[in-house]
Amino acid sequence: MYNTINFDKLKEECGIIGIYAPGIDNISQLAYFGLHSLQHRGQESAGIAANKNGEIHYYKEMGLVQEVFSDQIIERLQGDIAIGHVRYSTTGESYVANAQPLVVHHKGGAIALAHNGNLVNANEIREALEDQGVIFQTSIDSEVIANMIARHHKLGIENAIKETMDQIRGSYALAITYKDKLIGVRDPHGLRPLCIGKIDGGYVLSSESCAFNVIGAEFVRDVEPGEIVIIENYKIKSIRYAENMKRALCSFEFVYFARPDSVLDGQSVYVSRRNAGKMLAKEHPVEADLVIAVPDSGTVAAIGYAQESKIPFGEGLIKNRYVGRTFIQPDQRMRERSVRLKLNVLKDNIKGKRLIMVDDSIVRGTTSKQIVDLLKSAGAKEVHVRVCSPPVKYSCYFGIDTPTRKNLVGAVHSVEEIRKMIGADSLGYLSIEGLIKSTSMEGCSLCTACFSGDYPMEVPKQGNKYLFEKR
């Protein structure tokens, strides 16, 4: 698994995949492998829906992809089109009814939908639908989208989707299958990523391009913000439903969420993280003997820091990759114990040395303190913490499970106060300007709201995820 170690970090979101390949008899197996590649984006539940001539069969359950699906289950999911989903909850509670894909039956047929993102007006729409007698089966905002599309089915699927997109606000990347179609939708700001690949006999939609390699697909292009792509009859039809909106791809995709071997909107995640490490070395140099990373999400930035600073890069922390998903436990003491279960110090490498410890972010600060304590207890002479993102000061409303501002250490404490709290000898954060420059996306094409408070759209004035949960 990737990016599951930092318990005080922003929780992961979701990953989606869609495959259009009529005539291929193992389409659900391809979806299964694709979901494996996206496992880092969500580890609470997984599901696949297969469409054969408009008849949809699906299976979803709590757990990792390899835990949820067996050969027998995959064999039963036959079709020409398949969509899949891995979830880490950002709205709604964690139980199987909230797992995706969602399948909705209506007069026009069946629709299966997989959603990555978060709506900021979900409650408003949900209440209006409930007043009209609509019954919801889940507590997630994705069901609002599915119901809206189903309600407008008489307009035809294209217009039903456009009508729905006109009424919802927030972040979303969608994979939908209906009748003989695979449909992808990306929100007008492009907050959540979605890309298109080509495979023998068809096409693939995926949250990240890393999924294409494992299933033998070739990257074609990204779905544009405000674009609907309809794949049928082995062709792609593009519909633009929103124009001239500010592009705002989530900056945490580059900092933390995406796999380093993915390319998002034309930018290599690996290169952007290495650049961020180099920028961090320029902005916050310090004399030291060794650069180490908090694995895995800080590794590439640490390499960049070492390259720029000319200080050797080495391993100081070893990650145990076989510990269960204890990070999901909400109890803080369990999180703290989990740090010791997940990480161990290479004492011979760090004893008596001045260390630069590179991490991707600090949200609550508790994990950083424990790691610094571990290193110093093992004999490190100094520990200088460098963070390859700016301080997280504001809640996110677009699919990242950040706590309220009072629990964000960067919102209530100065950098010096945080340094003292975590026990570091020095602390340096990458600037917002440095982060943008590291992605080669200068033109305000990143959402940096969790750092700056500059949201790309109007957001609720209360809470974050609890705003959308079923009352």
Buried (B, 14 or more C-beta within 10 A) or exposed (E): BBBBBBBBBBBBBBBBBBBBBBEBEBBBBBBBBBBBBBBBBBBBBBBBBBBBEBEBBBBBEBBBBEEBBEEEBBEEBBBBBBBBBBBBBBBBEEEBEBBBBBBBEBEBBBBBBBBBBBBBBBBBBBEEBEEEEBEBEBBBBBBBBBBBBBBBBEBEBBEBBBBBBEBBBBBBBBBBBBBBBBBBBBBBBBBBBBBBBBBEEBBBBBBBBBBBBBBEBEBBEBBBBBBBBBBBEEEBEEBEBBEEBBBBBBBBBBBBBBBBEBBBBEBBBBBBBBBBBBBBBEBBBBEBBBBBBBBBBBBBBBBBBBBBBEBEBBBBBEBEEEBEEBBBBEEEEBBBBBBEEBBEBBEEBBEEBBBBBBBBBBBBBBBBBBBBBBBBEBEBBBBBBBBBBBBBBBBBBBBBBBBEBEBBBBBEBEEEEBBEBBBBBBBBBBBBEBBBBBBEBEEEBBBBBBBEEEBBBEBBEEEBBEBBBBE
